[in-house]
Amino acid sequence: MIPFYDSQLGMKKLDWYIVGKFLSTFFFAIMILAVISCVIDYSEKVDNIVSKKAPFWVVANYYKNFIPHITALLFPLFIFIATIFFTSKLAYKSEIIAILSSGVSFTRFLRPYMIGGGFLCLVSLVSNHYIIPVANKQRIDFENTYINDGNYKYAQDNLHLGIAPGTYVYLQSFNFNNYMGNRFCAEKMTGTLLKEKLMADYVTYDTIKKTWNLHNVVIRTNDTLHEKIVKIPEMTINYPFSPKDLNRGDAIKEALTTPQLKKHIAEEQLRGQENLNTFFIEKERRTAQPFAGFILTIIGACIASRKIRGGSGFHLALGIALSAVYILFQQIATTFATKSNLDPLIAVWIPNAIFAVVAYLLYLRQSK
């Protein structure tokens, strides 16, 4: 027999009982997810791992970092399903009816859910900003070395990069195997005036001296009154960028802690990068996602606290359907942010705002 609690503040035995059920169900679900995900991921990568003779300890370290990645990715979904699963079990055994019949209000009944959800929200918040990115860096390094067949070594064609205020460089192509680029161009601007334009047929990067060697150079200068053209067979310049700056894809955002991500965004803005919405979305997502888990906890408790004929199966089906709707809203909002002018902050929080309203309406319905 579980002792009921009164209306006084402080954790009572039933609080601990529900929180214990909540957290144990959540961590059990995450453990099952991690095992299944690792097996599926290994089956997809085993050919590359074997052919490239990846050491066992390196593979083990990869999966040590893969588990936090997949856990963080599906955090809201599994906190929702865990809430529905164990709450439905309590309702099926008439435990919730007994609790509410003893004079406990539905608001008081939700308190342990809010405590458990708040705890997981806090853990996820800290992990998203500081822990998961460190794990992702090692995970991405492993995939680049053993899985991606070296494709990461080739930057895209037609590369534009701002290297200083008013200074921009362009490369038609760049090969990371021999550090050679074709059709190089560097422009210095003052407002809308092009002061200097340097063009070279091809460039090479000296990895020892950290300098750029330019070949068949043409320098065109303009002071608004006179224009001058100079041709130089070969010259060396110490530009403030290296080949790694040409190969920064979107995946890098997952491997940066939030302070590093903010610094990276500031650097890219200085370099003249125009579309940084994916980085802004990643920064905001790290905060919005944990709160999504908290909101879905309240929704799950409201949905599954009623004993119905369909039992746990119906509750789980409804929970999965609502999860699918949440993911749909999330993808639509993200697409609008990356492809249009929707503010990334608004885009990331739209699903949370919608489901917060749903949670409030369900709470009002259940508390009557």
C-alpha positions, -999 to 999 in steps of 0.1 A, spaced: 0 0 0 15 33 -11 10 61 15 -7 91 0 5 126 7 -11 157 19 -10 192 3 21 203 22 53 211 3 81 186 3 86 152 -14 63 125 -1 65 88 -6 42 89 -36 63 116 -52 94 94 -49 74 65 -62 62 83 -94 96 100 -100 113 66 -96 89 50 -120 94 79 -144 132 79 -144 136 42 -145 113 38 -174 130 66 -193 165 53 -188 154 17 -196 139 30 -229 171 50 -237 192 19 -229 171 -3 -253 173 25 -279 211 28 -275 217 -10 -280 194 -12 -310 209 19 -326 245 7 -321 237 -27 -337 220 -10 -367 248 15 -370 275 -12 -368 258 -33 -394 259 -3 -418 295 5 -411 311 -29 -406 325 -32 -442 343 1 -439 355 -7 -403 369 -41 -414 384 -29 -447 402 1 -431 413 -21 -401 400 3 -375 414 -7 -340 390 -22 -315 395 6 -290 389 33 -317 356 16 -326 346 12 -289 354 49 -284 332 58 -314 302 40 -300 308 56 -266 303 89 -283 276 77 -307 253 68 -277 250 104 -264 244 116 -300 215 93 -307 201 98 -271 201 136 -275 186 134 -309 155 115 -297 153 129 -262 118 145 -265 104 114 -282 115 90 -256 107 111 -225 72 113 -240 68 76 -247 83 67 -212 58 91 -196 28 75 -214 40 40 -209 44 40 -171 14 64 -165 -8 41 -185 3 12 -164 -6 31 -132 -40 40 -147 -46 4 -158 -40 -8 -122 -64 19 -109 -36 35 -88 -43 69 -103 -80 66 -95 -71 57 -58 -48 87 -56 -73 112 -69 -101 96 -49 -82 102 -17 -86 140 -22 -54 147 -41 -59 173 -68 -48 166 -104 -25 196 -101 -8 180 -71 -7 147 -89 13 163 -117 40 176 -94 63 145 -95 60 145 -133 72 182 -133 100 173 -109 112 143 -130 107 162 -163 125 192 -149 154 171 -138 157 155 -173 153 189 -189 182 203 -169 204 173 -177 196 176 -214 202 213 -214 237 210 -199 245 181 -222 233 198 -254 254 229 -247 287 214 -234 288 175 -234 272 162 -266 293 185 -289 326 170 -274 313 135 -281 302 146 -316 336 159 -324 352 125 -318 323 107 -336 326 129 -367 364 124 -367 360 87 -367 334 88 -395 356 111 -416 386 87 -411 371 53 -415 336 56 -430 334 85 -455 360 71 -479 379 103 -479 351 123 -496 354 149 -468 388 159 -483 372 176 -513 356 210 -508 329 222 -531 336 242 -562 331 279 -564 342 287 -529 337 323 -515 353 333 -482 356 366 -464 390 367 -446 389 403 -432 366 433 -433 363 443 -469 386 414 -481 371 384 -500 387 355 -517 373 331 -544 385 297 -556 369 278 -585 381 245 -570 405 232 -544 421 197 -540 429 187 -504 452 159 -516 478 182 -531 466 215 -515 462 231 -549 434 254 -560 424 268 -594 413 302 -605 421 322 -574 408 357 -569 412 381 -539 393 414 -538 397 444 -514 366 466 -511 361 500 -495 324 504 -492 311 497 -528 345 506 -544 367 478 -556 402 490 -546 422 459 -556 416 427 -574 443 400 -574 439 370 -598 460 339 -601 457 309 -624 464 285 -595 476 285 -559 493 261 -536 494 260 -498 526 255 -480 518 234 -449 551 241 -433 554 279 -437 515 283 -436 517 306 -467 500 306 -501 520 305 -533 503 322 -562 512 315 -599 506 337 -630 494 366 -609 476 397 -622 470 426 -598 445 453 -608 443 484 -586 419 513 -588 420 547 -569 389 560 -587 411 582 -609 437 558 -622 438 521 -628 470 500 -628 476 464 -638 507 444 -627 516 409 -638 538 387 -616 549 351 -625 549 339 -589 544 354 -554 539 343 -518 513 358 -495 504 350 -459 466 351 -461 447 347 -428 430 315 -438 440 279 -444 426 249 -463 405 238 -433 386 270 -435 375 260 -470 361 226 -458 338 237 -430 306 219 -437 274 220 -417 285 190 -397 310 212 -378 281 228 -359 274 196 -340 310 194 -328 312 228 -312 302 237 -277 278 266 -275 305 292 -267 326 278 -296 295 279 -318 288 315 -310 325 324 -318 323 304 -351 292 323 -361 309 356 -354 339 346 -375 318 335 -404 298 367 -403 331 386 -404 341 366 -434 310 375 -453 291 343 -451 254 350 -458 234 319 -450 242 309 -414 207 299 -405 216 263 -399 241 274 -373 216 297 -356 190 269 -356 216 245 -340 223 271 -313 186 277 -305 177 240 -308 200 231 -279 179 251 -255 145 245 -271 148 207 -273 150 201 -235 120 222 -229 101 202 -255 108 171 -233 93 189 -203 62 200 -223 57 165 -237 60 151 -201 29 171 -191 10 161 -222 19 124 -217 7 125 -181 -26 142 -190 -32 117 -218 -23 85 -200 -38 92 -166 -73 81 -176 -82 44 -176 -97 36 -209 -107 4 -227 -78 5 -251 -53 4 -223 -16 10 -228 -17 1 -264 -41 30 -273 -21 54 -251 12 45 -268 -4 47 -303 -17 82 -295 17 92 -281 35 80 -312 10 99 -333 15 131 -313 53 126 -315 51 124 -353 30 156 -354 57 173 -332 85 162 -355 65 173 -385 60 208 -371 97 209 -362 108 200 -398 84 225 -414 96 253 -391 133 244 -397 127 243 -435 111 278 -434 141 291 -414 168 276 -437 150 283 -470 132 316 -463 135 346 -440 119 331 -409 139 339 -378 156 308 -365 147 316 -329 110 317 -338 113 286 -360 128 265 -333 103 275 -306 72 273 -328 66 236 -321 72 241 -283 47 270 -283 20 250 -301 24 219 -278 25 241 -247 -10 253 -257 -20 216 -262 -5 207 -228 -24 236 -211 -58 226 -227 -53 189 -218 -44 200 -182 -76 221 -180 -96 191 -193 -81 167 -168 -83 189 -138 -121 194 -141 
